[in-house]
Amino acid sequence: MEGDFIKINEGLLPLSWLYGLAVKTRNFCFDVGLLRSRSFHVPVISVGNITVGGTGKTPHVEYLIRLLQKHYKVAVLSRGYKRKTKGYIVADENATARTIGDEPFQVKQKFPEATVAVCKKRTEGIDRLTLDDRELDVVLLDDAFQHRYVKPGINILLVDYHRLIIYDKLLPAGRLREPLNGKNRADIVIVTKCPKELKPMEFRVITKAMNLFPYQHLYFTTLSYDKPYPVFDGEQTDLSRQEGAHVMLLTCIASPRQLQEDIVGLLPESAVVSPVTFSDHHSFSEKDVDMLNSQFASMPQPRLVITTEKDAARLRDTDGLSPEFRKAVHALPVRIDFMQEGQQEMFDESIMGYVLKNSRNSILAKGKEKTQPVKKKNDTDDGPKKVTISFK
């Protein structure tokens, strides 16, 4: 399994040791209280990883939104990676991938009723969200496992099946952001992007190898896909009917391997797939656009472009794409499915139970804040301080 999934640069291991020393020192400062983690009076659920690259965070955040928004008012807070703006921004009808980042823009497009905000400082972001909306029930933190200034009520760690952290090394030799024992902070660990044909023996092998504590719960998810929809113009496409089609699979994601394997199964055997890959969150240059237009024009008919929803968010902001390319490009919606019997129900109950229990405390805390006197800023050097309650 290790040889199949992980490539380690042995020559960089000394640098990995130095990097690990710095990360361990930082974590130690949080563990002993030299650096402080804050709890909040609103339930906070964090979704993240300890590796560089994609583990499927956005589909899992979207799953949580679908689960929670039927009963609760949900906010999603992200850093807004590679956006062209700074500070705290709440997505509105004028938001684009440039102003809030591709993933938050995707979430807002799919879930317009959810509050979507971006802020590099997550503590500030949560403060602003809860101050602006006293009826907010739960905050979902996207990619915040290393942002230890926030102490979430539930910490969800995602692990890519194709790059299991137990066989990886620290940056720069491998792709781990922090030592493996960082996984001990997780309440829930999810092995993502699993092949649908994963055998019971493989579940047991991975479960044993992950070596989790009794308080941690392990789940396995796989990717499923809905019908692609046009990014610009055209009609929804049924991939299963694309006999003899030439398909450009355009991706700018960290780990496209599972999608490249899955797309073959979604198309007829006569279809031809040509992957075109860029780095994660890639911004398309004029040269990139010329290459895409040229390669698409050289493809035999019938032809089609399939991309991810995240990449579609940036394509909408890209100038120079040919009319033919624009008409052909479709976004492929992705969702997650739990693999083992009873796991979805168990996961849903743990999430809903946490929010139900602590949203009641949240109401009490809001009432307290309304009745307690607030100090003026000049009363102390640090300004007014809020009373926070831990839901852990």
C-alpha positions, -999 to +999 in steps of 0.1 A: +000+000+000+028+025+009+046+020-024+014+025-044+003+057-028+033+077-015+063+092-031+089+105-006+119+127-015+145+111+008+170+138+001+148+164+018+143+145+050+168+167+070+147+197+061+116+178+071+132+173+105+137+211+109+102+218+097+088+192+121+107+208+150+091+242+143+056+227+141+061+207+172+072+238+191+041+257+179+017+228+189+035+225+223+028+262+229-009+256+223-010+224+244+005+241+274-014+274+270+014+297+259-007+302+228-045+303+235-073+285+217-107+302+219-141+285+223-173+302+212-209+304+223-220+291+189-214+255+179-183+253+157-174+223+134-140+222+117-133+203+086-096+200+075-066+178+070-029+176+079-016+173+044-009+197+015-034+191-012-070+181-017-087+155+005-123+164-005-130+192+020-156+210+000-179+180-007-178+171+030-186+207+040-215+206+015-227+173+031-228+191+064-247+220+050-273+197+035-276+179+068-279+209+090-297+236+070-331+219+072-331+227+110-305+253+117-291+286+104-257+277+090-226+298+083-195+286+064-162+304+072-132+299+050-098+316+045-107+323+008-075+308-006-060+328-035-087+354-035-078+389-047-092+406-016-082+410+020-100+411+053-135+398+063-160+395+035-195+380+035-205+366+001-234+384-016-249+385-051-218+403-064-193+378-051-170+360-075-141+335-073-118+365-074-134+383-044-139+353-020-120+323-036-132+295-058-144+271-031-165+296-010-180+309-043-189+273-052-206+268-018-225+301-021-237+293-056-251+259-044-264+270-010-276+306-014-295+304+020-263+297+039-241+325+051-206+322+034-178+344+047-140+345+043-114+358+067-078+348+072-082+352+110-108+327+119-114+340+154-122+374+140-144+358+113-165+339+139-168+371+161-181+391+131-205+364+120-220+360+155-221+398+160-239+403+126-264+375+131-276+367+166-298+339+152-268+319+138-269+283+150-237+267+138-204+277+121-186+253+097-149+260+094-134+250+061-097+239+061-090+250+097-074+219+113-041+237+118-058+270+128-055+263+165-065+297+177-101+283+174-112+254+195-140+237+176-166+216+193-161+189+167-128+185+148-131+165+116-099+153+100-100+141+063-074+117+050-071+109+012-072+071+006-047+076-022-022+093+002-027+078+037-010+100+063+003+069+081+028+064+052+036+100+045+064+123+057+066+159+067+071+187+043+092+191+021+101+154+018+064+144+019+031+163+022+023+163+059+018+198+073+025+185+109+036+153+126+014+123+124+003+126+161-016+158+150-044+134+141-049+129+179-068+163+180-095+149+157-129+138+171-138+123+137-115+109+110-128+102+075-108+083+049-120+100+017-120+092-021-121+055-015-127+032-045-162+019-045-150-017-047-130-015-015-130-049+002-138-056+039-103-067+045-090-033+033-113-015+057-099-036+086-062-030+075-067+007+073-086+009+105-058-009+124-031+011+107-047+044+116-043+035+152-069+059+166-079+064+202-112+051+216-127+086+216-121+090+179-145+077+153-134+065+118-155+067+087-149+059+050-165+079+021-164+076-016-172+101-044-204+100-064-214+123-093-246+140-106-252+150-142-229+177-155-244+211-162-232+238-186-208+264-171-218+290-197-244+280-223-261+248-234-280+220-218-274+194-191-254+164-204-258+127-198-223+113-198-236+077-203-249+087-238-217+103-251-209+074-275-176+080-293-171+114-277-137+130-271-137+144-236-112+169-222-111+164-184-099+198-172-088+199-135-069+223-112-072+202-081-044+188-058-055+152-062-072+144-095-065+107-095-098+094-083-118+117-106-097+105-136-105+069-127-142+076-121-148+096-153-140+065-173-168+046-156-193+074-162-187+074-200-194+047-227-164+025-236-162+042-270-154+076-254-119+089-253-107+109-222-078+134-224-068+148-190-055+183-188-042+191-153-030+222-136-019+229-101-044+233-073-064+266-075-046+275-107-054+309-123-056+306-160-032+329-179-035+341-215-011+314-225-032+287-207-064+300-225-047+298-259-036+263-252-071+252-241-087+268-272-061+252-295-063+217-279-101+217-279-103+229-315-080+199-325-103+173-309-125+153-332-163+157-330-183+150-309-163+167-282-169+178-246-151+195-217-157+183-182-143+202-152-149+204-115-173+229-099-144+245-082-126+250-115-158+262-132-159+290-107-125+304-120-134+296-157-163+320-153-139+348-145-115+338-174-114+359-206-105+347-241-122+313-241-135+305-276-173+304-281-170+267-290-151+259-258-175+279-236-205+260-251-188+226-246-176+230-210-196+214-182-192+212-145-194+178-128-212+180-094-196+157-068-210+145-035-199+120-008-214+087+002-206+068+034-194+033+025-200+010+055-234+000+067-247+022+095-219+048+092-240+076+077-266+073+104-240+073+131-222+103+116-255+123+112-265+115+147-232+127+162-233+160+142-270+167+149-267+157+185-238+181+191-255+211+174-289+204+192-273+202+226-251+232+222-274+255+202-295+256+234-265+267+253-259+292+225-293+308+232-285+311+269-251+326+261-268+351+238-292+361+265-263+366+289-244+388+265-275+410+261-279+415+299-243+418+310-227+453+311-201+458+284-169+476+292-159+506+272-128+501+251-107+525+272-115+506+304-088+480+295-058+479+271-074+450+252-109+464+248-141+445+257-139+408+263-166+383+255-174+354+278-169+322+259-182+287+266-166+255+255-188+228+240-161+201+238 
